Amino acid sequence: MTIGISIALILSSMLMILLVLLHKGKGGGLSDLFGGGFSSSFGGSSVVERNLDRLTIITGVVWFVCIIALGLLLKP
């Protein structure tokens, strides 16, 4: 059980990093440095931005649940 949750935590962490970098930057910063060219092609579509926000929130909740579950499982 612990291994499965650890794998889910690693995958959700990597996905969270990717999703945060894909967000449209509000000027200067890592999102413009790495994802600026890619996100500019989606800049006009508010549906894509809303779906990206939703996916980021869902991934964050999964990440948080994995952290709590691992903390409870590994508690002595």
PyMOL Python script that loads the backbone (N, CA, C, O; Angstrom):
from pymol import cmd

cmd.read_pdbstr("""\
ATOM      1  N   MET A   1       0.826  -1.190   0.000  1.00  0.00           N
ATOM      2  CA  MET A   1       0.000   0.000   0.000  1.00  0.00           C
ATOM      3  C   MET A   1       0.875   1.260   0.000  1.00  0.00           C
ATOM      4  O   MET A   1       0.597   2.224  -0.714  1.00  0.00           O
ATOM      5  N   THR A   2       1.927   1.233   0.809  1.00  0.00           N
ATOM      6  CA  THR A   2       2.814   2.385   0.898  1.00  0.00           C
ATOM      7  C   THR A   2       3.524   2.632  -0.428  1.00  0.00           C
ATOM      8  O   THR A   2       3.711   3.780  -0.831  1.00  0.00           O
ATOM      9  N   ILE A   3       3.916   1.562  -1.101  1.00  0.00           N
ATOM     10  CA  ILE A   3       4.607   1.709  -2.389  1.00  0.00           C
ATOM     11  C   ILE A   3       3.668   2.312  -3.429  1.00  0.00           C
ATOM     12  O   ILE A   3       4.077   3.175  -4.205  1.00  0.00           O
ATOM     13  N   GLY A   4       2.432   1.873  -3.451  1.00  0.00           N
ATOM     14  CA  GLY A   4       1.455   2.406  -4.398  1.00  0.00           C
ATOM     15  C   GLY A   4       1.192   3.885  -4.190  1.00  0.00           C
ATOM     16  O   GLY A   4       1.115   4.648  -5.153  1.00  0.00           O
ATOM     17  N   ILE A   5       1.054   4.292  -2.937  1.00  0.00           N
ATOM     18  CA  ILE A   5       0.821   5.706  -2.644  1.00  0.00           C
ATOM     19  C   ILE A   5       2.068   6.523  -2.974  1.00  0.00           C
ATOM     20  O   ILE A   5       1.966   7.654  -3.449  1.00  0.00           O
ATOM     21  N   SER A   6       3.246   5.949  -2.720  1.00  0.00           N
ATOM     22  CA  SER A   6       4.487   6.657  -3.051  1.00  0.00           C
ATOM     23  C   SER A   6       4.614   6.880  -4.554  1.00  0.00           C
ATOM     24  O   SER A   6       5.046   7.946  -4.992  1.00  0.00           O
ATOM     25  N   ILE A   7       4.243   5.885  -5.337  1.00  0.00           N
ATOM     26  CA  ILE A   7       4.283   6.016  -6.793  1.00  0.00           C
ATOM     27  C   ILE A   7       3.279   7.078  -7.251  1.00  0.00           C
ATOM     28  O   ILE A   7       3.591   7.895  -8.116  1.00  0.00           O
ATOM     29  N   ALA A   8       2.081   7.065  -6.673  1.00  0.00           N
ATOM     30  CA  ALA A   8       1.077   8.079  -7.010  1.00  0.00           C
ATOM     31  C   ALA A   8       1.563   9.472  -6.637  1.00  0.00           C
ATOM     32  O   ALA A   8       1.295  10.436  -7.354  1.00  0.00           O
ATOM     33  N   LEU A   9       2.270   9.585  -5.526  1.00  0.00           N
ATOM     34  CA  LEU A   9       2.812  10.873  -5.092  1.00  0.00           C
ATOM     35  C   LEU A   9       3.875  11.377  -6.068  1.00  0.00           C
ATOM     36  O   LEU A   9       3.894  12.560  -6.409  1.00  0.00           O
ATOM     37  N   ILE A  10       4.752  10.491  -6.514  1.00  0.00           N
ATOM     38  CA  ILE A  10       5.794  10.881  -7.464  1.00  0.00           C
ATOM     39  C   ILE A  10       5.179  11.319  -8.792  1.00  0.00           C
ATOM     40  O   ILE A  10       5.574  12.339  -9.357  1.00  0.00           O
ATOM     41  N   LEU A  11       4.207  10.545  -9.289  1.00  0.00           N
ATOM     42  CA  LEU A  11       3.566  10.893 -10.555  1.00  0.00           C
ATOM     43  C   LEU A  11       2.794  12.198 -10.456  1.00  0.00           C
ATOM     44  O   LEU A  11       2.856  13.029 -11.363  1.00  0.00           O
ATOM     45  N   SER A  12       2.064  12.383  -9.356  1.00  0.00           N
ATOM     46  CA  SER A  12       1.306  13.627  -9.211  1.00  0.00           C
ATOM     47  C   SER A  12       2.237  14.821  -9.032  1.00  0.00           C
ATOM     48  O   SER A  12       1.906  15.928  -9.457  1.00  0.00           O
ATOM     49  N   SER A  13       3.389  14.615  -8.412  1.00  0.00           N
ATOM     50  CA  SER A  13       4.356  15.710  -8.264  1.00  0.00           C
ATOM     51  C   SER A  13       4.909  16.137  -9.615  1.00  0.00           C
ATOM     52  O   SER A  13       5.015  17.331  -9.896  1.00  0.00           O
ATOM     53  N   MET A  14       5.260  15.169 -10.449  1.00  0.00           N
ATOM     54  CA  MET A  14       5.784  15.496 -11.779  1.00  0.00           C
ATOM     55  C   MET A  14       4.716  16.167 -12.644  1.00  0.00           C
ATOM     56  O   MET A  14       5.004  17.113 -13.377  1.00  0.00           O
ATOM     57  N   LEU A  15       3.477  15.665 -12.551  1.00  0.00           N
ATOM     58  CA  LEU A  15       2.388  16.262 -13.312  1.00  0.00           C
ATOM     59  C   LEU A  15       2.103  17.679 -12.829  1.00  0.00           C
ATOM     60  O   LEU A  15       1.803  18.561 -13.634  1.00  0.00           O
ATOM     61  N   MET A  16       2.195  17.901 -11.523  1.00  0.00           N
ATOM     62  CA  MET A  16       1.956  19.238 -10.971  1.00  0.00           C
ATOM     63  C   MET A  16       3.004  20.227 -11.481  1.00  0.00           C
ATOM     64  O   MET A  16       2.669  21.358 -11.831  1.00  0.00           O
ATOM     65  N   ILE A  17       4.255  19.813 -11.523  1.00  0.00           N
ATOM     66  CA  ILE A  17       5.313  20.688 -12.041  1.00  0.00           C
ATOM     67  C   ILE A  17       5.032  21.042 -13.499  1.00  0.00           C
ATOM     68  O   ILE A  17       5.149  22.202 -13.895  1.00  0.00           O
ATOM     69  N   LEU A  18       4.666  20.049 -14.290  1.00  0.00           N
ATOM     70  CA  LEU A  18       4.373  20.287 -15.698  1.00  0.00           C
ATOM     71  C   LEU A  18       3.186  21.239 -15.873  1.00  0.00           C
ATOM     72  O   LEU A  18       3.237  22.155 -16.693  1.00  0.00           O
ATOM     73  N   LEU A  19       2.130  21.022 -15.108  1.00  0.00           N
ATOM     74  CA  LEU A  19       0.942  21.862 -15.237  1.00  0.00           C
ATOM     75  C   LEU A  19       1.195  23.296 -14.807  1.00  0.00           C
ATOM     76  O   LEU A  19       0.698  24.227 -15.441  1.00  0.00           O
ATOM     77  N   VAL A  20       1.950  23.488 -13.753  1.00  0.00           N
ATOM     78  CA  VAL A  20       2.256  24.842 -13.301  1.00  0.00           C
ATOM     79  C   VAL A  20       3.094  25.569 -14.343  1.00  0.00           C
ATOM     80  O   VAL A  20       2.887  26.758 -14.583  1.00  0.00           O
ATOM     81  N   LEU A  21       4.031  24.873 -14.960  1.00  0.00           N
ATOM     82  CA  LEU A  21       4.854  25.508 -15.983  1.00  0.00           C
ATOM     83  C   LEU A  21       4.070  25.813 -17.255  1.00  0.00           C
ATOM     84  O   LEU A  21       4.459  26.701 -18.014  1.00  0.00           O
ATOM     85  N   LEU A  22       2.977  25.096 -17.503  1.00  0.00           N
ATOM     86  CA  LEU A  22       2.167  25.356 -18.688  1.00  0.00           C
ATOM     87  C   LEU A  22       1.248  26.559 -18.525  1.00  0.00           C
ATOM     88  O   LEU A  22       0.759  27.092 -19.521  1.00  0.00           O
ATOM     89  N   HIS A  23       1.002  26.994 -17.309  1.00  0.00           N
ATOM     90  CA  HIS A  23       0.120  28.133 -17.093  1.00  0.00           C
ATOM     91  C   HIS A  23       0.688  29.382 -17.744  1.00  0.00           C
ATOM     92  O   HIS A  23       1.901  29.583 -17.806  1.00  0.00           O
ATOM     93  N   LYS A  24      -0.216  30.206 -18.223  1.00  0.00           N
ATOM     94  CA  LYS A  24       0.195  31.457 -18.859  1.00  0.00           C
ATOM     95  C   LYS A  24       0.780  32.383 -17.802  1.00  0.00           C
ATOM     96  O   LYS A  24       0.152  32.665 -16.782  1.00  0.00           O
ATOM     97  N   GLY A  25       1.983  32.846 -18.063  1.00  0.00           N
ATOM     98  CA  GLY A  25       2.658  33.710 -17.113  1.00  0.00           C
ATOM     99  C   GLY A  25       2.106  35.121 -17.144  1.00  0.00           C
ATOM    100  O   GLY A  25       1.607  35.575 -18.174  1.00  0.00           O
ATOM    101  N   LYS A  26       2.192  35.803 -16.039  1.00  0.00           N
ATOM    102  CA  LYS A  26       1.732  37.181 -15.965  1.00  0.00           C
ATOM    103  C   LYS A  26       2.895  38.142 -16.169  1.00  0.00           C
ATOM    104  O   LYS A  26       2.793  39.318 -15.819  1.00  0.00           O
ATOM    105  N   GLY A  27       3.969  37.669 -16.716  1.00  0.00           N
ATOM    106  CA  GLY A  27       5.129  38.489 -16.990  1.00  0.00           C
ATOM    107  C   GLY A  27       6.348  37.950 -16.275  1.00  0.00           C
ATOM    108  O   GLY A  27       6.302  37.713 -15.068  1.00  0.00           O
ATOM    109  N   GLY A  28       7.432  37.754 -16.993  1.00  0.00           N
ATOM    110  CA  GLY A  28       8.702  37.285 -16.452  1.00  0.00           C
ATOM    111  C   GLY A  28       8.579  36.164 -15.449  1.00  0.00           C
ATOM    112  O   GLY A  28       7.639  36.158 -14.654  1.00  0.00           O
ATOM    113  N   GLY A  29       9.455  35.256 -15.456  1.00  0.00           N
ATOM    114  CA  GLY A  29       9.428  34.158 -14.504  1.00  0.00           C
ATOM    115  C   GLY A  29       9.627  32.836 -15.206  1.00  0.00           C
ATOM    116  O   GLY A  29       9.872  32.784 -16.411  1.00  0.00           O
ATOM    117  N   LEU A  30       9.521  31.778 -14.444  1.00  0.00           N
ATOM    118  CA  LEU A  30       9.767  30.450 -14.998  1.00  0.00           C
ATOM    119  C   LEU A  30       8.740  30.042 -16.036  1.00  0.00           C
ATOM    120  O   LEU A  30       9.081  29.352 -16.996  1.00  0.00           O
ATOM    121  N   SER A  31       7.486  30.452 -15.868  1.00  0.00           N
ATOM    122  CA  SER A  31       6.481  30.033 -16.837  1.00  0.00           C
ATOM    123  C   SER A  31       6.746  30.649 -18.204  1.00  0.00           C
ATOM    124  O   SER A  31       6.488  30.011 -19.224  1.00  0.00           O
ATOM    125  N   ASP A  32       7.251  31.868 -18.244  1.00  0.00           N
ATOM    126  CA  ASP A  32       7.621  32.467 -19.525  1.00  0.00           C
ATOM    127  C   ASP A  32       8.896  31.855 -20.083  1.00  0.00           C
ATOM    128  O   ASP A  32       9.043  31.703 -21.296  1.00  0.00           O
ATOM    129  N   LEU A  33       9.810  31.506 -19.198  1.00  0.00           N
ATOM    130  CA  LEU A  33      11.078  30.944 -19.641  1.00  0.00           C
ATOM    131  C   LEU A  33      10.884  29.570 -20.282  1.00  0.00           C
ATOM    132  O   LEU A  33      11.418  29.310 -21.361  1.00  0.00           O
ATOM    133  N   PHE A  34      10.130  28.695 -19.632  1.00  0.00           N
ATOM    134  CA  PHE A  34       9.966  27.328 -20.140  1.00  0.00           C
ATOM    135  C   PHE A  34       8.713  27.143 -20.980  1.00  0.00           C
ATOM    136  O   PHE A  34       8.758  26.475 -22.013  1.00  0.00           O
ATOM    137  N   GLY A  35       7.609  27.715 -20.561  1.00  0.00           N
ATOM    138  CA  GLY A  35       6.349  27.444 -21.248  1.00  0.00           C
ATOM    139  C   GLY A  35       5.810  28.602 -22.042  1.00  0.00           C
ATOM    140  O   GLY A  35       4.692  28.511 -22.549  1.00  0.00           O
ATOM    141  N   GLY A  36       6.540  29.682 -22.177  1.00  0.00           N
ATOM    142  CA  GLY A  36       6.032  30.876 -22.842  1.00  0.00           C
ATOM    143  C   GLY A  36       5.639  30.643 -24.280  1.00  0.00           C
ATOM    144  O   GLY A  36       4.558  31.059 -24.697  1.00  0.00           O
ATOM    145  N   GLY A  37       6.485  29.990 -25.047  1.00  0.00           N
ATOM    146  CA  GLY A  37       6.185  29.746 -26.446  1.00  0.00           C
ATOM    147  C   GLY A  37       5.063  28.755 -26.631  1.00  0.00           C
ATOM    148  O   GLY A  37       4.262  28.890 -27.555  1.00  0.00           O
ATOM    149  N   PHE A  38       4.993  27.763 -25.769  1.00  0.00           N
ATOM    150  CA  PHE A  38       3.962  26.736 -25.885  1.00  0.00           C
ATOM    151  C   PHE A  38       2.610  27.267 -25.458  1.00  0.00           C
ATOM    152  O   PHE A  38       1.604  26.990 -26.112  1.00  0.00           O
ATOM    153  N   SER A  39       2.567  28.026 -24.371  1.00  0.00           N
ATOM    154  CA  SER A  39       1.284  28.498 -23.864  1.00  0.00           C
ATOM    155  C   SER A  39       0.748  29.659 -24.687  1.00  0.00           C
ATOM    156  O   SER A  39      -0.452  29.930 -24.650  1.00  0.00           O
ATOM    157  N   SER A  40       1.603  30.347 -25.426  1.00  0.00           N
ATOM    158  CA  SER A  40       1.120  31.474 -26.215  1.00  0.00           C
ATOM    159  C   SER A  40       0.201  31.005 -27.345  1.00  0.00           C
ATOM    160  O   SER A  40      -0.656  31.765 -27.796  1.00  0.00           O
ATOM    161  N   SER A  41       0.369  29.766 -27.804  1.00  0.00           N
ATOM    162  CA  SER A  41      -0.517  29.262 -28.843  1.00  0.00           C
ATOM    163  C   SER A  41      -1.910  28.979 -28.303  1.00  0.00           C
ATOM    164  O   SER A  41      -2.874  28.949 -29.068  1.00  0.00           O
ATOM    165  N   PHE A  42      -2.032  28.768 -26.978  1.00  0.00           N
ATOM    166  CA  PHE A  42      -3.324  28.539 -26.353  1.00  0.00           C
ATOM    167  C   PHE A  42      -3.865  29.796 -25.673  1.00  0.00           C
ATOM    168  O   PHE A  42      -4.912  29.745 -25.027  1.00  0.00           O
ATOM    169  N   GLY A  43      -3.167  30.915 -25.810  1.00  0.00           N
ATOM    170  CA  GLY A  43      -3.509  32.122 -25.072  1.00  0.00           C
ATOM    171  C   GLY A  43      -4.906  32.649 -25.349  1.00  0.00           C
ATOM    172  O   GLY A  43      -5.529  33.221 -24.456  1.00  0.00           O
ATOM    173  N   GLY A  44      -5.411  32.472 -26.554  1.00  0.00           N
ATOM    174  CA  GLY A  44      -6.713  33.015 -26.884  1.00  0.00           C
ATOM    175  C   GLY A  44      -7.870  32.160 -26.419  1.00  0.00           C
ATOM    176  O   GLY A  44      -9.011  32.623 -26.437  1.00  0.00           O
ATOM    177  N   SER A  45      -7.628  30.962 -26.014  1.00  0.00           N
ATOM    178  CA  SER A  45      -8.699  30.036 -25.666  1.00  0.00           C
ATOM    179  C   SER A  45      -8.898  29.994 -24.158  1.00  0.00           C
ATOM    180  O   SER A  45      -8.059  29.471 -23.424  1.00  0.00           O
ATOM    181  N   SER A  46      -9.999  30.539 -23.710  1.00  0.00           N
ATOM    182  CA  SER A  46     -10.270  30.537 -22.276  1.00  0.00           C
ATOM    183  C   SER A  46     -10.716  29.157 -21.798  1.00  0.00           C
ATOM    184  O   SER A  46     -10.563  28.837 -20.619  1.00  0.00           O
ATOM    185  N   VAL A  47     -11.264  28.338 -22.693  1.00  0.00           N
ATOM    186  CA  VAL A  47     -11.690  26.988 -22.316  1.00  0.00           C
ATOM    187  C   VAL A  47     -10.471  26.149 -21.941  1.00  0.00           C
ATOM    188  O   VAL A  47     -10.504  25.399 -20.966  1.00  0.00           O
ATOM    189  N   VAL A  48      -9.408  26.277 -22.711  1.00  0.00           N
ATOM    190  CA  VAL A  48      -8.187  25.527 -22.425  1.00  0.00           C
ATOM    191  C   VAL A  48      -7.592  25.972 -21.090  1.00  0.00           C
ATOM    192  O   VAL A  48      -7.123  25.147 -20.306  1.00  0.00           O
ATOM    193  N   GLU A  49      -7.614  27.279 -20.838  1.00  0.00           N
ATOM    194  CA  GLU A  49      -7.082  27.792 -19.577  1.00  0.00           C
ATOM    195  C   GLU A  49      -7.898  27.310 -18.390  1.00  0.00           C
ATOM    196  O   GLU A  49      -7.337  26.952 -17.355  1.00  0.00           O
ATOM    197  N   ARG A  50      -9.222  27.297 -18.533  1.00  0.00           N
ATOM    198  CA  ARG A  50     -10.080  26.797 -17.444  1.00  0.00           C
ATOM    199  C   ARG A  50      -9.854  25.310 -17.195  1.00  0.00           C
ATOM    200  O   ARG A  50      -9.800  24.868 -16.048  1.00  0.00           O
ATOM    201  N   ASN A  51      -9.724  24.545 -18.266  1.00  0.00           N
ATOM    202  CA  ASN A  51      -9.465  23.110 -18.101  1.00  0.00           C
ATOM    203  C   ASN A  51      -8.099  22.870 -17.471  1.00  0.00           C
ATOM    204  O   ASN A  51      -7.944  21.953 -16.665  1.00  0.00           O
ATOM    205  N   LEU A  52      -7.112  23.680 -17.826  1.00  0.00           N
ATOM    206  CA  LEU A  52      -5.787  23.572 -17.224  1.00  0.00           C
ATOM    207  C   LEU A  52      -5.853  23.912 -15.735  1.00  0.00           C
ATOM    208  O   LEU A  52      -5.195  23.266 -14.919  1.00  0.00           O
ATOM    209  N   ASP A  53      -6.645  24.925 -15.384  1.00  0.00           N
ATOM    210  CA  ASP A  53      -6.839  25.258 -13.966  1.00  0.00           C
ATOM    211  C   ASP A  53      -7.486  24.103 -13.210  1.00  0.00           C
ATOM    212  O   ASP A  53      -7.053  23.748 -12.114  1.00  0.00           O
ATOM    213  N   ARG A  54      -8.514  23.526 -13.797  1.00  0.00           N
ATOM    214  CA  ARG A  54      -9.215  22.406 -13.143  1.00  0.00           C
ATOM    215  C   ARG A  54      -8.286  21.209 -12.955  1.00  0.00           C
ATOM    216  O   ARG A  54      -8.262  20.591 -11.891  1.00  0.00           O
ATOM    217  N   LEU A  55      -7.530  20.893 -13.987  1.00  0.00           N
ATOM    218  CA  LEU A  55      -6.609  19.765 -13.914  1.00  0.00           C
ATOM    219  C   LEU A  55      -5.522  20.005 -12.872  1.00  0.00           C
ATOM    220  O   LEU A  55      -5.102  19.079 -12.179  1.00  0.00           O
ATOM    221  N   THR A  56      -5.070  21.257 -12.767  1.00  0.00           N
ATOM    222  CA  THR A  56      -4.064  21.597 -11.766  1.00  0.00           C
ATOM    223  C   THR A  56      -4.632  21.447 -10.359  1.00  0.00           C
ATOM    224  O   THR A  56      -3.952  20.931  -9.472  1.00  0.00           O
ATOM    225  N   ILE A  57      -5.865  21.888 -10.144  1.00  0.00           N
ATOM    226  CA  ILE A  57      -6.499  21.760  -8.826  1.00  0.00           C
ATOM    227  C   ILE A  57      -6.710  20.305  -8.465  1.00  0.00           C
ATOM    228  O   ILE A  57      -6.446  19.903  -7.332  1.00  0.00           O
ATOM    229  N   ILE A  58      -7.181  19.511  -9.408  1.00  0.00           N
ATOM    230  CA  ILE A  58      -7.401  18.078  -9.147  1.00  0.00           C
ATOM    231  C   ILE A  58      -6.087  17.388  -8.815  1.00  0.00           C
ATOM    232  O   ILE A  58      -6.023  16.574  -7.894  1.00  0.00           O
ATOM    233  N   THR A  59      -5.030  17.716  -9.569  1.00  0.00           N
ATOM    234  CA  THR A  59      -3.723  17.131  -9.301  1.00  0.00           C
ATOM    235  C   THR A  59      -3.204  17.549  -7.928  1.00  0.00           C
ATOM    236  O   THR A  59      -2.589  16.749  -7.223  1.00  0.00           O
ATOM    237  N   GLY A  60      -3.451  18.792  -7.555  1.00  0.00           N
ATOM    238  CA  GLY A  60      -3.053  19.266  -6.228  1.00  0.00           C
ATOM    239  C   GLY A  60      -3.784  18.536  -5.110  1.00  0.00           C
ATOM    240  O   GLY A  60      -3.189  18.227  -4.078  1.00  0.00           O
ATOM    241  N   VAL A  61      -5.054  18.263  -5.307  1.00  0.00           N
ATOM    242  CA  VAL A  61      -5.820  17.522  -4.297  1.00  0.00           C
ATOM    243  C   VAL A  61      -5.305  16.088  -4.185  1.00  0.00           C
ATOM    244  O   VAL A  61      -5.164  15.564  -3.080  1.00  0.00           O
ATOM    245  N   VAL A  62      -5.028  15.459  -5.314  1.00  0.00           N
ATOM    246  CA  VAL A  62      -4.468  14.096  -5.289  1.00  0.00           C
ATOM    247  C   VAL A  62      -3.126  14.090  -4.570  1.00  0.00           C
ATOM    248  O   VAL A  62      -2.854  13.198  -3.766  1.00  0.00           O
ATOM    249  N   TRP A  63      -2.286  15.084  -4.858  1.00  0.00           N
ATOM    250  CA  TRP A  63      -0.980  15.200  -4.203  1.00  0.00           C
ATOM    251  C   TRP A  63      -1.146  15.353  -2.695  1.00  0.00           C
ATOM    252  O   TRP A  63      -0.447  14.698  -1.922  1.00  0.00           O
ATOM    253  N   PHE A  64      -2.067  16.215  -2.278  1.00  0.00           N
ATOM    254  CA  PHE A  64      -2.314  16.456  -0.849  1.00  0.00           C
ATOM    255  C   PHE A  64      -2.812  15.196  -0.154  1.00  0.00           C
ATOM    256  O   PHE A  64      -2.368  14.882   0.950  1.00  0.00           O
ATOM    257  N   VAL A  65      -3.730  14.473  -0.788  1.00  0.00           N
ATOM    258  CA  VAL A  65      -4.259  13.227  -0.206  1.00  0.00           C
ATOM    259  C   VAL A  65      -3.153  12.189  -0.078  1.00  0.00           C
ATOM    260  O   VAL A  65      -3.101  11.462   0.914  1.00  0.00           O
ATOM    261  N   CYS A  66      -2.267  12.113  -1.070  1.00  0.00           N
ATOM    262  CA  CYS A  66      -1.142  11.168  -0.992  1.00  0.00           C
ATOM    263  C   CYS A  66      -0.214  11.508   0.166  1.00  0.00           C
ATOM    264  O   CYS A  66       0.256  10.611   0.866  1.00  0.00           O
ATOM    265  N   ILE A  67       0.055  12.799   0.376  1.00  0.00           N
ATOM    266  CA  ILE A  67       0.908  13.219   1.479  1.00  0.00           C
ATOM    267  C   ILE A  67       0.283  12.830   2.830  1.00  0.00           C
ATOM    268  O   ILE A  67       0.963  12.295   3.705  1.00  0.00           O
ATOM    269  N   ILE A  68      -1.009  13.105   2.984  1.00  0.00           N
ATOM    270  CA  ILE A  68      -1.704  12.773   4.235  1.00  0.00           C
ATOM    271  C   ILE A  68      -1.729  11.264   4.453  1.00  0.00           C
ATOM    272  O   ILE A  68      -1.479  10.787   5.560  1.00  0.00           O
ATOM    273  N   ALA A  69      -2.031  10.516   3.393  1.00  0.00           N
ATOM    274  CA  ALA A  69      -2.111   9.053   3.508  1.00  0.00           C
ATOM    275  C   ALA A  69      -0.755   8.468   3.891  1.00  0.00           C
ATOM    276  O   ALA A  69      -0.680   7.585   4.746  1.00  0.00           O
ATOM    277  N   LEU A  70       0.309   8.950   3.266  1.00  0.00           N
ATOM    278  CA  LEU A  70       1.642   8.448   3.616  1.00  0.00           C
ATOM    279  C   LEU A  70       2.015   8.812   5.056  1.00  0.00           C
ATOM    280  O   LEU A  70       2.635   8.023   5.770  1.00  0.00           O
ATOM    281  N   GLY A  71       1.628  10.009   5.462  1.00  0.00           N
ATOM    282  CA  GLY A  71       1.900  10.417   6.843  1.00  0.00           C
ATOM    283  C   GLY A  71       1.186   9.532   7.847  1.00  0.00           C
ATOM    284  O   GLY A  71       1.748   9.185   8.886  1.00  0.00           O
ATOM    285  N   LEU A  72      -0.051   9.167   7.540  1.00  0.00           N
ATOM    286  CA  LEU A  72      -0.801   8.306   8.455  1.00  0.00           C
ATOM    287  C   LEU A  72      -0.288   6.870   8.441  1.00  0.00           C
ATOM    288  O   LEU A  72      -0.251   6.211   9.480  1.00  0.00           O
ATOM    289  N   LEU A  73       0.106   6.387   7.269  1.00  0.00           N
ATOM    290  CA  LEU A  73       0.603   5.013   7.166  1.00  0.00           C
ATOM    291  C   LEU A  73       1.973   4.839   7.811  1.00  0.00           C
ATOM    292  O   LEU A  73       2.260   3.794   8.395  1.00  0.00           O
ATOM    293  N   LEU A  74       2.802   5.840   7.709  1.00  0.00           N
ATOM    294  CA  LEU A  74       4.163   5.717   8.209  1.00  0.00           C
ATOM    295  C   LEU A  74       4.313   6.189   9.651  1.00  0.00           C
ATOM    296  O   LEU A  74       5.414   6.167  10.202  1.00  0.00           O
ATOM    297  N   LYS A  75       3.216   6.614  10.259  1.00  0.00           N
ATOM    298  CA  LYS A  75       3.275   7.067  11.646  1.00  0.00           C
ATOM    299  C   LYS A  75       3.529   5.878  12.557  1.00  0.00           C
ATOM    300  O   LYS A  75       2.843   4.862  12.445  1.00  0.00           O
ATOM    301  N   PRO A  76       4.508   5.984  13.464  1.00  0.00           N
ATOM    302  CA  PRO A  76       4.835   4.843  14.322  1.00  0.00           C
ATOM    303  C   PRO A  76       3.771   4.499  15.338  1.00  0.00           C
ATOM    304  O   PRO A  76       3.939   3.557  16.112  1.00  0.00           O
TER     305      PRO A  76
END
""", "prot")
cmd.dss("prot")
cmd.show_as("cartoon", "prot")
cmd.util.cbc("prot")
cmd.orient("prot")
